[in-house]
Amino acid sequence: MSVSALPFPSYRRPGIDIARGFAVLAMVAYHFTWDLGYFHVVEGYPAASPLGRLAAHAIANGFLALVGISLVLAQHSPDFTRKFWRRQLILGVAAAAISLATYIFMQESWIFFGILHCIFVCSLIGFALHKASTTALLGIGVFAVLLPQFVAASALDHPALVWLGLGRELPFTNDFAPLFPSLASVVAGMIYARLKFPHRSFANDNQQSRKPNPLLRFLSFCGRYSLPVYLIHQPLLFGAFLGLTTLADTPERRFEADCHVQCTVSGGAAKVCTNACSCVTAELKSSKLWPALVAGALDDAGVARMSDFAALCGQK
């Protein structure tokens, strides 16, 4: 039987791949800004700014909505169930790998329920709901949005339950996508796909009428292979930044970076901390204490003078 004779064509919808490709490239850009702050290439932490946090939420919810859309479209495949569980296996392994890697290298802020973990759980829920009525889905989506607004219990801050997103405190982790209200975005994607593609034959009719331009082909490629791109890009970026900053590293840079972290953790503004740390460096050099500091041979009197410099520079 030819492909064209199949009852449900197996072509992919290019628009969905392009949208997913755009989302994954936006995630790459966000992680690039995160690395800029982490390695002190720029002042402060752009990814932690209000705009950075807004971008992170928008990108994550875009991914989740695409999960819901893809789940509805995939139902029209003759072997939907087999493909679904195969994808879940790959996704589960990938999420576990991220948890393990971050636990080894960033134990204080390891990722235990990031975007991949959330997609894994939301996909299971979406699979269970794929035959539910659109009205029921709408009710579940509204419930997922409103539940965190009315439920906030300290008992749900327990490590075994914090992933629900119903506790009082945000956990200290590099990526957190709680089930509530994240589930609402997946459900919204499912509702959109049902309304946009109401007929089985149309929903999976994905032939392209013309060859897309290079940019769209690139976005489509990134969308088709979004999971490998997601898994690979941050180690590559992190490694590149680590290598470049190591090459450019100097005792002054290391001292000022450590000073800046301590200052900001103590509540200082980023710009004030930058100026104060530069001032302390200059004072240490002018007082001839700098060589002893670099050699790790600063005595108690030297430490006391450095503290005096820090207090003086903090007032400038």
Secondary structure, 3 states (H helix, E strand, C coil): CCHHHCCCCCCCCHHHHHHHHHHHHHHHHHHHHHHHHHCCCCCCCHHHCHHHHHHHHHHHHHHHHHHHHHHHHHCCCCCHHHHHHHHHHHHHHHHHHHHHHHHHHCHHHCCCECHHHHHHHHHHHHHHCCCCCHHHHHHHHHHHHHHHHHCCCHHHHCCCCHHHCCCCCCCCCCCECCHHHHHHHHHHHHHHHHHHCCCHHHHCCCCCCCCCCHHHHHHHHHHHCHHHHHHHHHHHHHHHHHHHHHHCCCHHHHHHHHHHHHHHHCCCCHHHHHHHHHHHHHHHHHCCCHHHHHCCCCCHHHHHHHHHHHHHHHCC
